[in-house]
Amino acid sequence: MKARSLLFYVLLCVHLGVSQHYLRLRPSPSDHLPVPDLKEDPDPEYDPREQDLAERILRKKLGSNFDPNFMSISPPMLVNLSASDNQVKLQGPMPNEIKKLDLTETPYGKRVKVGKKARRKFLQWLWTYTHCPVVYTWKDLGVRFWPRYIKEGNCFSERSCSFPEGMSCKPVKSINKIFLRWYCQGFLRQKYCTWIQVQYPIISECKCSC
């Protein structure tokens, strides 16, 4: 299976843009995520048949790569978290670059007195304002993927994440999930189709940057 996946990747690189079924899925650098919608050949001849979609067989092909947290066989319940919900749920310790800010120093060299409570509240506000959550939504990849539903990450983008404004939330880390892809070679009755494993990158962390 690994050898077949490698063969698929090589064919994809060589024939990108001219393959008969318009397949353009490939692992991308994190600054090019999320993966854009794929351009598929609309001909249903290249769709898997009912017998090709047997869940028991496909689960066996995917094995331990099946992750119910990020993939679904049937249409999932649309309970996507809003950006505002994610924005208030700060996880982990406060970033060092915020924690170590010296609020007593002014641009003119003069020092001001800042109480502990005021400092704590300001740093908490600054952390909340510059925090870049990953907003997850379910996406239908179509019948040529199995499972066909993926929980995809996007960086919060409703406003600037900096003060003053100018910076925005951008992807800094991604994780790869393994899916099955229906892949065909040849034309019409001479074609050969099978399920192969492909990697699908998902944004896992965003950061405020230029």
N, C-alpha and C positions, 0 to 999 in steps of 0.2 A: 504493500500500500504506500509506503514512503517513497519507493522508487517511482510509482505511478504519479504521486503528487509532484515529485521533482520534474518528471517528464511534462506534466501539465504546465508547470511554471515556465519551463524553457520554451514550450510551444507558444505560450502566451506572450512572452517577451519578443519572440521572433515575428509573430503574426499579429501583433497588437494593431487594432484598427482595421484589419482586413479579414479577420476570421469570419466564418459564415454565420455565426450566432452572436457576433458583436460582444463577446465576453471581454470585460475590462476590469475584472476584480483582481487586485494584487495588493499585498501589504504596502502601506504608504508611510512616509515619515509623519510624525505626530502633528506637524504644522499643516498637513494636508488633510487632516481628519475633520469631521467624519467622512467616511467613504461616500463619494457622490453616487447618485442613482445610476444603476447600470443600464447600458444601452443593449437591449436584447433583440434578437430576431423575433418578430411577432408571429412567425410561422408556427402553428401548434404542432407541426411535425417534429419539432425539436423539444417538445414537452415530454416529461415522463408519463407513461401510461399508468392506468390504475394498478396493474400488477407490479409496477416498479415502485409503488409507494407503500408497500407492506411495512407497517411500523415495526414489527418484530425483527425483520431482516435489517432495516435501516438502523435501528437501535444497536444491533450487533455490529454493524459496520462502523458506527460512530464510537461505540464502546464507552470508555470512561470520559471521553471528551464531551459527552452530553452534560450541559450545565443548565439546570432549570432556572437558575437565577438570571441567565442572560438569553435563554432561548425557549421557544414554545412551539409545540406541534400544532395546536389549535389557536384560534384568535384569543389573545389574552384579554383580561379585563383591563379597560383603559383607566388605570388609577395612577396616571403619571403625576409626579410631584411638581408643583408649580415652583418657579424660580424663587419666589418670595418665601416659600416654605423651606427650601434648601438654604436660603441666605441666612436664616437665623440659627440654623443648627451647625454651629461651629464645632469641628471635630479635632481632637488632638490638642497638644499644647500650643500656646500663642507663639507665632514665629519669632525667632530671635531678633530679626531686623526691626520688629515693632517693639518687642520687650525692652530692647537696649536703647531705645530713642531717648535722647537727652532733651527733655522739654524745658529745662531751665536756661538753655542757651538761645539767644536771639541772633538774627543775621548781622546785627550791628555790634556784636561782642558783649552786649550788656546781658546780665543774668537776671532772671526773674524767679520768684519763689512759687513753687507749685506744690500744693498739699498732696499727700498720698492718695486720698480718696478721689480728688480731681484727676490726678494722673492716671489712676486705675480706670476711671470711667472714660477718659479720653482715649486711652489705648484700646479699651474694649470697643469703643465706637469705631476707631480707625481700623481695627481688625475686621469688624463686621462689614465696614464699607468697602474694604479692599479684598475681602474674601471672594474667591472664585469657585463656586460650587459646580459640580458636574450635574447637569439636568438630564435625567434619563427618560426616554420615550420609546415605545414599541414601534418597530418598523416591519412592514411586510416585504420580504425579499422576493416573493413570488414562488411559483410552483417548482422552479428549477433549483431551489435550495431546500435542504432538509436539515433541521427544522426550518420552516419558512419564516418564522417570526424571531426577530432579534431585538434585545433591549439595547438601544444605541445611546451613547453619551454625547452631550453637547455642552460647550462652555456657556455659562450665563452671559447674555449679551444685551440685556435690556438697557443698560447704561454704562458709562465709564466706571472703571473700578479704582480710579486714582483721584486724588485731591491735591491740586486742581485737576480738572478733567483732561483727558488726552490718551490715557492708557486703556487697554481693554483686556478681557480675560482670554487667554489662549492656551491650547493644549500643551502640556509638558510631558505627559506620560500616557502610554496606552498599553492595553493587554490584548493578546490574540486569543480568539476563540475559534475552535475547529468546527466547521460545518461540512455537510456533504453537498457537492455541486453536481448537477446533471450535466455531463459533458459529452458532446457528440463530435465525431469525426466522419468525414465523407458527406455524400449528398443523397437525399431522399432514400430510396430502398437500399442503396449501397452503404448507408451510414451505419456506424457502430456507436452506441451510446452506453454510458455506464456512470455510476456514482463514484466520485473521487473526493478526497479530503482536501479542503482549502482553508487557509487562515483568513480570518476576518478581524481586522484591528478595531478596537473600541476605546474611545477616550476614557481614561481612568483618573486623570488629575489635570486641573487647570490652574494657571497662575496669572496674576496681573502683570502685564508687560507691554512694552512699546510695540 
